[in-house]
Amino acid sequence: MFATSTDILINITYGLVSDITLFLFFFCTGLDSPEDLCTLYSNRAACHLKVGNSQECIQDCSRDGSRRDPVLPVSSRLFIPRRALELQPFYLKPLLRRAMAYDSLERYRNAYADYKTVLQIDSGVQAAHDGVNR
């Protein structure tokens, strides 16, 4: 049985993979579509959130077009957006994960804004309703 990308990223988050740079280089070089990269960063954000690294979760979710991914050599790609929401601005999972991370850091205005955005996209997301009504 093969490990899923989320399983591998959890192992990285917990420090069970020794050479993260090499792993991410080989893992990311096969991902060319924005959807695949968005999923990668969104899953990594979920791993960070699960282990309590809220700031890293926010970084993987948030827009920031001025940076390149430091783990990938420049020769491997001309430009790789580093954030899930830069790739797909209205993707629910990174928006919801970022809202939850803001909530855990007591940055309630930011959390509220993300929860409201999630509800504008899909009014049926219960976690976003719960977050807005706290």
MARZAVO-298872 format. One record per residue: residue in one letter; x, y, z of N, C-alpha, C, O, CB in turn. Coordinates in steps of 0.02 Angstrom, whole numbers, plus 50000, padded with zeros to 5 digits. Glycine has a CB too. Layout:
<rs>
A,X,Y,Z,X,Y,Z,X,Y,Z,X,Y,Z,X,Y,Z
...
</rs>
This chain:
<rs>
M,50042,49941,50000,50000,50000,50000,50044,50062,50000,50094,50066,50037,49952,50000,50061
F,50026,50110,49958,50065,50172,49953,50038,50224,50002,49978,50226,50016,50062,50199,49881
A,50083,50264,50028,50063,50319,50072,50033,50375,50031,50057,50389,49976,50122,50344,50114
T,49982,50406,50057,49953,50464,50023,49998,50525,50035,50040,50524,50079,49880,50478,50047
S,49987,50578,49995,50027,50638,50005,50015,50667,50075,50061,50695,50105,50010,50690,49952
T,49955,50661,50101,49940,50686,50168,49979,50647,50220,50006,50676,50267,49865,50683,50183
D,49983,50580,50213,50022,50539,50260,50095,50560,50259,50126,50566,50312,50015,50465,50242
I,50121,50570,50200,50191,50590,50194,50202,50658,50226,50252,50669,50260,50213,50591,50120
L,50156,50704,50214,50164,50771,50242,50157,50770,50318,50191,50809,50352,50112,50818,50213
I,50116,50727,50345,50112,50720,50418,50179,50694,50445,50202,50718,50496,50055,50672,50438
N,50209,50646,50410,50275,50622,50431,50326,50678,50430,50369,50681,50474,50297,50564,50386
I,50323,50721,50379,50369,50777,50375,50357,50825,50434,50404,50847,50466,50361,50815,50308
T,50294,50840,50447,50277,50886,50501,50303,50860,50567,50327,50899,50608,50201,50896,50504
Y,50297,50796,50579,50320,50767,50642,50396,50753,50642,50423,50729,50691,50282,50703,50656
G,50429,50767,50586,50501,50757,50583,50522,50686,50569,50578,50666,50585,50532,50780,50646
L,50477,50646,50540,50493,50576,50528,50528,50566,50461,50553,50511,50448,50431,50535,50530
V,50531,50616,50419,50567,50613,50356,50628,50657,50365,50622,50716,50381,50523,50636,50295
S,50687,50629,50354,50749,50665,50371,50767,50719,50321,50791,50772,50341,50805,50617,50377
D,50757,50707,50257,50779,50756,50208,50719,50787,50173,50700,50766,50117,50827,50723,50156
I,50688,50835,50205,50628,50867,50179,50641,50904,50114,50598,50905,50070,50599,50915,50230
T,50699,50934,50107,50715,50971,50046,50715,50926,49986,50685,50941,49935,50782,51006,50053
L,50750,50870,49992,50753,50822,49936,50684,50793,49921,50664,50788,49863,50802,50766,49953
F,50647,50775,49974,50580,50748,49964,50535,50797,49927,50504,50779,49877,50549,50731,50032
L,50533,50860,49951,50489,50909,49919,50510,50925,49848,50468,50937,49805,50487,50973,49959
F,50575,50924,49835,50598,50935,49766,50570,50883,49720,50541,50899,49668,50675,50935,49763
F,50578,50819,49738,50553,50766,49694,50477,50763,49694,50447,50748,49642,50581,50699,49717
F,50445,50777,49750,50372,50775,49753,50342,50831,49712,50293,50820,49675,50348,50780,49825
C,50369,50892,49717,50340,50950,49684,50356,50954,49610,50318,50984,49573,50362,51012,49718
T,50411,50926,49588,50429,50932,49518,50379,50896,49474,50374,50911,49414,50499,50906,49506
G,50344,50848,49500,50293,50813,49461,50226,50848,49461,50179,50825,49428,50285,50744,49487
L,50219,50902,49498,50155,50937,49503,50158,51000,49460,50192,51049,49478,50138,50955,49577
D,50123,50999,49405,50125,51056,49360,50062,51098,49361,50063,51157,49346,50138,51033,49291
S,50006,51067,49378,49943,51104,49375,49932,51145,49438,49952,51123,49492,49884,51057,49363
P,49900,51203,49433,49885,51242,49493,49842,51204,49543,49849,51213,49603,49850,51306,49473
E,49798,51161,49518,49755,51122,49563,49797,51075,49606,49784,51069,49666,49703,51083,49522
D,49846,51041,49575,49888,50995,49613,49929,51032,49665,49934,51010,49723,49934,50956,49566
L,49959,51088,49645,49999,51127,49693,49956,51155,49748,49977,51157,49806,50036,51184,49656
C,49896,51177,49731,49850,51203,49781,49834,51149,49832,49832,51162,49892,49786,51230,49748
T,49821,51089,49808,49807,51033,49852,49866,51018,49897,49858,51004,49956,49787,50972,49812
L,49926,51019,49869,49986,51007,49908,49992,51056,49966,50001,51036,50023,50049,51011,49863
Y,49987,51121,49951,49994,51171,50004,49936,51170,50053,49945,51182,50113,50000,51241,49973
S,49877,51155,50028,49819,51150,50072,49827,51091,50120,49810,51096,50179,49754,51143,50032
N,49852,51034,50095,49863,50976,50137,49918,50989,50188,49914,50967,50246,49880,50915,50094
R,49970,51024,50165,50024,51040,50212,49998,51087,50267,50018,51081,50325,50084,51072,50175
A,49955,51133,50248,49924,51178,50297,49882,51138,50347,49883,51153,50407,49880,51230,50262
A,49846,51088,50323,49807,51046,50369,49852,51010,50418,49834,51003,50477,49765,50995,50328
C,49909,50986,50396,49957,50953,50440,49982,51002,50493,49985,50985,50552,50016,50925,50401
H,49999,51063,50472,50022,51113,50520,49968,51128,50571,49982,51133,50631,50043,51177,50483
L,49906,51135,50548,49851,51150,50593,49841,51094,50644,49829,51106,50703,49786,51163,50554
K,49845,51033,50619,49833,50974,50663,49884,50970,50719,49867,50947,50774,49835,50911,50621
V,49946,50990,50707,49997,50985,50759,50007,51051,50796,50053,51057,50837,50063,50964,50728
G,49963,51100,50783,49965,51162,50820,50010,51216,50793,50023,51266,50827,49985,51148,50889
N,50035,51208,50732,50077,51259,50701,50033,51307,50661,50034,51307,50599,50131,51227,50656
S,49995,51348,50696,49946,51392,50663,49977,51443,50616,49951,51456,50562,49904,51427,50715
Q,50034,51470,50636,50066,51521,50594,50089,51491,50527,50083,51522,50475,50126,51552,50631
E,50116,51430,50529,50138,51397,50468,50077,51378,50425,50082,51380,50363,50178,51334,50485
C,50022,51361,50456,49961,51347,50420,49939,51409,50381,49921,51405,50322,49905,51324,50468
I,49940,51466,50414,49920,51529,50383,49966,51544,50324,49943,51566,50271,49921,51587,50434
Q,50030,51532,50333,50078,51546,50279,50065,51502,50219,50070,51526,50162,50150,51536,50304
D,50049,51439,50229,50036,51395,50172,49970,51412,50137,49961,51397,50078,50035,51322,50195
C,49924,51442,50173,49860,51459,50143,49860,51528,50110,49828,51537,50058,49806,51457,50196
S,49894,51576,50139,49887,51646,50120,49920,51663,50053,49966,51628,50030,49916,51690,50173
R,49895,51716,50024,49925,51741,49962,49990,51776,49976,49996,51814,50024,49877,51788,49926
D,50039,51763,49935,50102,51799,49939,50141,51785,49875,50181,51738,49873,50144,51777,50003
G,50129,51823,49825,50159,51811,49760,50231,51833,49755,50262,51821,49703,50120,51846,49708
S,50258,51864,49806,50326,51890,49801,50379,51840,49820,50439,51855,49815,50333,51950,49845
R,50360,51780,49842,50409,51732,49866,50412,51671,49821,50364,51655,49785,50393,51711,49937
R,50468,51638,49823,50477,51573,49791,50484,51521,49845,50503,51537,49901,50538,51573,49742
D,50468,51460,49829,50474,51407,49879,50548,51394,49892,50584,51377,49845,50438,51342,49856
P,50571,51403,49954,50642,51398,49967,50670,51327,49961,50730,51319,49956,50656,51423,50035
V,50627,51277,49962,50653,51209,49959,50666,51185,49889,50698,51134,49879,50605,51162,49992
L,50643,51222,49839,50654,51202,49770,50706,51245,49737,50702,51307,49741,50588,51204,49731
P,50755,51215,49703,50805,51255,49669,50772,51295,49613,50723,51274,49583,50860,51211,49640
V,50799,51354,49600,50771,51398,49548,50771,51363,49481,50726,51375,49440,50811,51463,49544
S,50819,51320,49468,50822,51287,49404,50764,51238,49393,50750,51221,49336,50888,51249,49398
S,50731,51217,49447,50677,51168,49439,50613,51200,49413,50573,51166,49380,50664,51134,49504
R,50603,51264,49428,50544,51300,49405,50561,51373,49399,50601,51399,49438,50483,51289,49452
L,50530,51406,49352,50541,51478,49347,50508,51514,49404,50537,51560,49434,50514,51505,49280
F,50447,51494,49421,50412,51525,49477,50360,51476,49503,50320,51448,49464,50379,51592,49457
I,50361,51465,49567,50312,51421,49599,50276,51461,49651,50306,51481,49701,50346,51357,49630
P,50211,51473,49642,50175,51507,49695,50178,51465,49758,50172,51404,49756,50100,51520,49675
R,50188,51498,49815,50199,51462,49878,50135,51451,49916,50136,51415,49966,50247,51499,49920
R,50081,51480,49897,50023,51479,49940,49962,51452,49902,49954,51464,49842,50008,51549,49967
A,49921,51415,49938,49862,51385,49908,49815,51437,49879,49789,51428,49824,49826,51342,49960
L,49803,51491,49916,49754,51540,49894,49780,51585,49838,49741,51621,49806,49731,51583,49952
E,49845,51584,49827,49871,51619,49768,49855,51579,49705,49843,51607,49652,49948,51629,49775
L,49854,51513,49713,49840,51469,49656,49765,51466,49641,49746,51468,49582,49866,51399,49671
Q,49724,51462,49692,49652,51460,49684,49621,51503,49739,49610,51479,49795,49624,51385,49687
P,49607,51567,49724,49587,51615,49776,49523,51597,49814,49515,51619,49871,49577,51681,49744
F,49479,51557,49786,49416,51543,49820,49408,51468,49834,49352,51442,49832,49358,51568,49778
Y,49463,51435,49848,49462,51365,49866,49443,51359,49939,49477,51388,49982,49531,51330,49851
L,49391,51323,49955,49362,51322,50022,49409,51295,50075,49414,51323,50130,49300,51281,50022
K,49444,51240,50061,49483,51208,50113,49537,51254,50142,49541,51260,50203,49516,51146,50086
P,49579,51286,50100,49629,51330,50131,49598,51391,50165,49625,51416,50215,49678,51353,50079
L,49542,51416,50140,49508,51471,50173,49484,51451,50242,49493,51488,50291,49449,51496,50131
L,49454,51392,50246,49429,51368,50311,49486,51352,50358,49482,51366,50418,49384,51306,50300
R,49539,51322,50332,49596,51305,50375,49629,51369,50401,49649,51372,50460,49647,51264,50336
R,49635,51419,50358,49665,51482,50381,49621,51515,50433,49647,51542,50482,49676,51529,50322
A,49556,51513,50424,49510,51541,50474,49519,51506,50541,49520,51539,50593,49437,51536,50450
M,49524,51440,50540,49533,51402,50602,49600,51419,50635,49605,51423,50696,49529,51327,50588
A,49652,51429,50594,49717,51448,50621,49715,51517,50652,49742,51528,50707,49771,51445,50566
Y,49682,51565,50617,49674,51632,50646,49637,51628,50712,49655,51662,50761,49637,51678,50597
D,49585,51587,50714,49546,51578,50775,49590,51554,50833,49585,51580,50889,49488,51528,50764
S,49632,51506,50819,49675,51478,50872,49727,51529,50896,49751,51524,50952,49710,51415,50847
L,49744,51577,50853,49792,51629,50873,49757,51691,50901,49788,51742,50915,49835,51649,50813
E,49691,51685,50909,49649,51740,50935,49650,51801,50890,49645,51858,50914,49670,51758,51005
R,49657,51790,50826,49653,51844,50777,49583,51840,50746,49574,51821,50688,49710,51838,50721
Y,49535,51860,50787,49465,51848,50772,49439,51886,50712,49396,51859,50676,49424,51865,50831
R,49461,51946,50700,49438,51983,50641,49458,51948,50576,49419,51944,50529,49466,52055,50641
N,49520,51924,50574,49543,51887,50515,49503,51822,50506,49483,51805,50451,49619,51872,50519
A,49493,51788,50562,49455,51725,50560,49384,51738,50535,49358,51702,50492,49453,51692,50629
Y,49353,51790,50561,49285,51807,50542,49281,51822,50467,49235,51799,50433,49260,51868,50582
A,49329,51859,50441,49329,51876,50369,49334,51813,50327,49300,51806,50276,49388,51923,50353
D,49377,51766,50347,49383,51703,50309,49320,51660,50315,49298,51631,50265,49444,51664,50332
Y,49292,51656,50375,49230,51618,50383,49174,51648,50339,49137,51611,50307,49208,51617,50457
K,49169,51714,50337,49118,51746,50295,49130,51732,50221,49082,51721,50184,49117,51823,50307
T,49193,51732,50200,49209,51717,50130,49188,51646,50113,49160,51633,50060,49284,51728,50116
V,49202,51599,50158,49182,51530,50148,49106,51525,50140,49082,51490,50096,49206,51485,50206
L,49070,51561,50182,48997,51559,50179,48969,51591,50116,48916,51571,50091,48967,51593,50240
Q,49004,51641,50089,48983,51670,50026,48991,51621,49969,48951,51622,49921,49022,51734,50012
I,49041,51578,49973,49053,51529,49921,49006,51469,49929,48977,51445,49881,49126,51505,49923
D,48999,51446,49991,48956,51388,50006,48924,51399,50074,48956,51391,50126,48997,51321,50004
S,48861,51416,50073,48825,51433,50135,48811,51372,50179,48784,51379,50234,48761,51468,50119
G,48827,51312,50155,48813,51252,50193,48870,51226,50236,48864,51173,50265,48792,51199,50146
V,48925,51263,50240,48982,51240,50279,48971,51254,50353,48975,51312,50374,49047,51274,50254
Q,48956,51202,50391,48938,51209,50461,48994,51239,50503,48982,51280,50548,48919,51142,50490
A,49057,51220,50489,49114,51247,50528,49119,51322,50520,49137,51356,50568,49180,51214,50506
A,49103,51348,50461,49105,51420,50450,49048,51454,50488,49057,51508,50516,49102,51436,50374
H,48989,51423,50488,48933,51451,50527,48951,51454,50601,48939,51504,50634,48869,51408,50516
D,48981,51400,50626,49001,51397,50696,49052,51452,50712,49049,51485,50764,49030,51328,50713
G,49100,51462,50666,49151,51512,50676,49124,51583,50676,49146,51624,50716,49203,51506,50624
V,49077,51597,50633,49047,51664,50630,49006,51678,50691,49005,51735,50715,49002,51671,50567
N,48973,51628,50718,48928,51637,50775,48962,51633,50843,48928,51638,50894,48873,51587,50772
R,49027,51624,50845,49063,51623,50909,49071,51692,50937,49100,51700,50990,49131,51591,50902
</rs>
